[in-house]
Amino acid sequence: PFSLDDLDDAFASLKTLKYSQSVSIHDPISGKPALSVTAHRAGYVVGAAFYVFQRIQDETSVVFTSVYHIAKELHLDSSTLLKHGSTPDVLVTHPGGPAMGFLSRLYGGLKPVLMTPVVKVAEKTLIETILAVLRRDGNVLMPIDASGRVLEYILLLSQHWDRHRLAGAYNLCWVAPMAQNTLDYARSQLEWMAALLGSQFDSQRGHPYQLNNVDICSSLADLDAVMENGNPTCVLSSGASLDCGPARDLLLRWADNPDNAIIMPDSSRCTLRAGQKSLQQETSLAMPDEEEDAAVMIGSALQQDASLSEYSTAAQLMMHWCRAKLEEREMDDVVQVDVLVPTRAPLAGNELKDFLVEEEEARQNKIAEEKKRALLEEVELAKGQLRLGEEDITPAVVTSENFAAKKAPTPMAIGRPKKKSRFDSTLFLKFSKPLHLTFDVREEAVGVSLADSTAKQGVGESVGRSGEVLEDDYGIAVNPDHFKDIVTGVDSSKLGSSGRVGEEVARRGLGFGVQGQPVVSSARGGLASRGENEADLDDTPDEMELEALDLSEGKGIIRGRNGRPPIKVTIVPRLLEVLAEIAYVPLEGRVSSRAARQSVRALQPGKVVILGGAAGDESTDMAIDEVKLLADSVKSYITNSESVQTTSNGDSAELDVGHAAFSVRLVDTPYISPEEMAKREGNDDPPLPVEAFEAQLGEYTVSLFDGVATGRKVASDGSIVLAPRLFSKDAQKRQANIFVSNGEVLLTDLRAALIAEGMKADYSTRPGFAQLVVSGKVIVKKDQESGKIDIEGPLCEDFYKIRSVVCGQFVTL
């Protein structure tokens, strides 16, 4: 286990990067920059990035991207992978497609059953599905993550609610314990979001995440208060796996109503349950007996021979939906899944004894720490009283002589007159108002529904008799009817003199009554003053906070308070019958498998490592192997099939990459080896310089140079000296010409050049090669593996024209 110091050290070592910002990693031996790391936008969630690693010595680049999205969304711009990740030496990527592998049977493969819709179509489908449920007076549950993709969904629905003014008919709620914190943080991250949202904020049209039509709820109690109006509700709730969180609790509430719907826009949490073996053991110990099972109202008990499913509840629902789509049928009216239901029971037996022993030990340790702390405080107090640690602990005796000596000015002070300060230090104290300590408390009265003779909780307000006008500190008359209650939001000036302020406060269920007592909603929906329900107001939040604090220790035990015994919280597997509608809308923010194959081809990497491969003991019967499809697609246009590797979790891949670039200095004097020097005895004529032939190739100048390293280096920069070989004239004549092209020569470009010459050219592909049939008699073939181009046909005028066109694509050296 890690300590808090380890966590602090880990967070202190983090470095924040902006998009397109590079950071250099230095070589620990030489201390020089060795590696450059640059982050670019991935387009999946706020702050998601793919990374470009570049070795500074030879500019070898490695692009690492796992999840990315090349389409633009509401709150995010598209990924810049095609712009900043092209032509890398190594590409480490993911095959794409939905997060849940089982969905690849629908949306994956070369011939998918369902085509992955574009973003706009998926957004329209999601909104139409939600409104169809709300119009039949049903509720919608969308299990989502806590702070990632939820920003896209909540912005989409909020804009639709605002555009069509649906807030009066349907509730839109975001339920998560940290929803308000997530929203506050998202409002400060506009620079990482789409440029359109930033321009909206800059043009003072309001913040895009103001979300005026969304009710932010931190618990189900807040949601119940919102749903008291009786309107159908769409809830975005955290707990995407449906095994925990508010989403699981809402599933248990709404699963038995066929008018409700469970819509899943993201399948990232439709996975295996974490810690399946330990979870199976815990739930088997927590299985209730028949009497206890009769008292449990949600679901039914699992059968004796049935075991807990290895998949999460969301994954089980998703599999039922997928099977219905694969079989081209409607889903069953009733779907059975197993859920983890939390239950509470008094602690008893050995567990209670062990818990009481631990509590007693903790109490004794706390008492010992308090005694130790009190002792240390007494020691520090005694040190302060005795002035321990000072050099002179004897108090000095003040006499009239030494007092006069202290008061006597020094010679320097006598020689320089004292300058009078222009600022009167007492001026501020004379004419300013006194300062008081302020505390963050709620006032008991804020100037509404009170008699004029009652003193308000303001600063310095006078107390008058009935009928008199109140005045503030500056002598200005104060009319309470002109003020708005900052707690209830009631504007008394708009209610006239009918005395309906108390009725308006009672209708809202918040604020203060006629006697200045807080008014709250009672359990029956009525109203009561603070005096009647004061205990409930004070105890309920405290009890919830204390329970959360107890459960945060990880023991699953709530301490007994107010005469109640300790309670143990456990999870019990239950078989739940889901009558609600199940739907999936692919809006995951991930690149599709087909688009991933096209993106890898467009990047033109030297070597490819594909993540997510299946291990030797894993079965791929339930899903299409998208990793294999991507690997086969890459091998079709990469010459070396060994350049493609697939890895599974925990495996490592070794790659040999690098440009082997060195700084060299070319000389034109041929190099003569010692053996050749011995043969040239008696021949003192130095060899003639060799001038390399240069040819223009696009923006560059190329030449053929056959040299040898002389073993010397340039003293100024350490460059290696290369000299041309010493060849005889016969050997130079036997050298074959070399054809160099500016990039790969494509048959499509050759076809365009041949058509410009007035010849007809037809393009076709065959296994292993592609070809052009020119004028019905000359064939230009290109091998797909080696890239070699051959010309076949009768010797005629067209043959030589075609050969000249093909050779014109190269430079001869």
Secondary structure, 3 states (H helix, E strand, C coil): CCCHHHHHHHHHCCCCCCCCCEEEEECCCCCCEEEEEEEEECCCCCCCEEEEEEECCCCCEEEECCCCCCCCCCCCCCCCHHHHCCCCCEEEECCCCCCCHHHHHHHCCCCCCCCCCCHHHHHHHHHHHHHHHHHCCCCEEEEECCCCCHHHHHHHHHHHHHHHCCCCCCEEEEECCCHHHHHHHHHCCHHHCCHHHHHHHHCCCCCCCCCCCCEEECCHHHHHHHHHHCCCEEEEEECCCCCCHHHHHHHHHHCCCCCCEEEECCCCCCCECCCHHHHHHHHHHCCCCHHHHHHCCCCEECCCCCCCCCECHHHHHHHHHHHHHHCCCCCCCCEEEEEEEEEEEECCHHHHHHHHHHHHHHHHHHHHHHHHHHHHHHHHHHHHHHCCCCCCCCCCCCCHHHHHHHHCCCHHHHHCCCCCCCCCCCHHHHHCCCCCCCCCCCCCCCCCCCCCCCCCCCCCCCCCCCCCCEECCCCCEECHHHCECCCCCCEHHHCCCCCCHHHHHHHHCCEECCCCCEEEECCCCCEEECCCCHHHHHHHHHHHHHHHHHHCCCCCEECCCCCCCCEEEEEEEEEEEECCEEEECCCCCCCCHHHHHHHHHHHCCCEEEEECCCCCCCCCCCCCCHHHHHHHHHHCCCCCHHHEEEECCCCCCCCCCCCCCCCEEECCCCCCCHHHHHHCCCCCCCCCCCCCCEEEECCEEEECCCEEEEEEECCCCCCEEEEECCCCHHHHHCCCCCEEECCCCCHHHHHHHHHHCCCCEEEEEECCEEEEEECCCEEEEEECCCCCEEEECCCCHHHHHHHHHHHCCEEEC
